[in-house]
């Protein structure tokens, strides 16, 4: 028996020498992070786990929490995680022996040795066991691939939650920005209605021609037609937010106004920390590990397989005075000799999948650094933009006051007041957009740095 096993192992090792070697990942797929960020933001703060609460709106926090629980994309990611766990559990079965129990039996009629017919009832219960020796690590590589798949699915689920959190927070901020734009339009509409009444009164008494009246009517209607458009945008944004949280389209309760939202300090992180904080980068890294393990499985297919088997049972028959025990014990070795290039093609395919995973990792990392740098650059310049807009608003408001007084005194035509009104409306809408851009960029930066450290 020992000589037989030794012969099996010696033959297996000899045949394994013909297996091809594994290739390393392509050169250039690794990424070395920079020492510091290109844009410096000054004061920053550590990222909290529930970073969305830093904006100071309880309704925003409630919507984000609801989306993290009920969003369909998050549920899909969680189901994929369950699938990966089941795959891992199944792969571990390759490392254990297979056991089975069976019974064979029947009734037969035959001719005895004396030439007479005889009937017999026989049964043979059997216990069987088989085990594949994982001499070349094929089954262990299957388990490694499955474990890496579980880790990748877990990271992908976290990435989905982070993306949904950022999308919900951004959607809510956008909704408040639309509300603010509507308030600006309604204030402007009220001012233009007053100007229209003044122009109509002057035209009716013959103090002015019909031109200023028609200009005032045109400006009033130009503003009035923007209101229903904006209300439709608000309804669409509410519907989008409802679906994000896993609900049917409907209205969204506000917790405050855009001006009441707090702009938190930018999240503090170093470039070297980004690789371990971003869940999508972790998922890409685990996919490389899974692909490497699948390469080892494909290479192990070139190796011989060694199977050990044993069975034991009883032979029962009414022709026997006592049951007879039966058993067997043996092993086999089977090595591929000619497969028509199938095994090499499988290994080449597994290697190509590993290379794809490696390049996808590099793409994910480069994209992550770009997202952080882009948002930092936006934040660094938004302050100056808002300062300029506020100064412009003050100047335009003062110009409108002078234009209105001069028009009412009869010194200037109505068109000067119209121009000032248009300029003020544009500046006020730009201020609303700048505030929204600051808050949504902060949300994007929280997402770009990977949220709270894992």
Secondary structure as UniProt FT lines:
FT   HELIX           2..16
FT   TURN            17..18
FT   TURN            27..28
FT   STRAND          44..45
FT   TURN            49..50
FT   HELIX           51..55
FT   HELIX           58..70
FT   HELIX           72..92
FT   HELIX           93..95
FT   STRAND          98..111
FT   TURN            113..114
FT   STRAND          117..133
FT   TURN            135..136
FT   HELIX           138..204
FT   TURN            205..206
FT   HELIX           210..244
FT   TURN            245..246
FT   TURN            258..260
FT   STRAND          266..267
FT   HELIX           271..277
FT   HELIX           279..300
FT   TURN            301..302
FT   STRAND          305..317
FT   TURN            318..319
FT   STRAND          324..334
FT   TURN            340..341
FT   HELIX           342..408
FT   TURN            409..410
FT   HELIX           414..448
FT   TURN            449..450
//
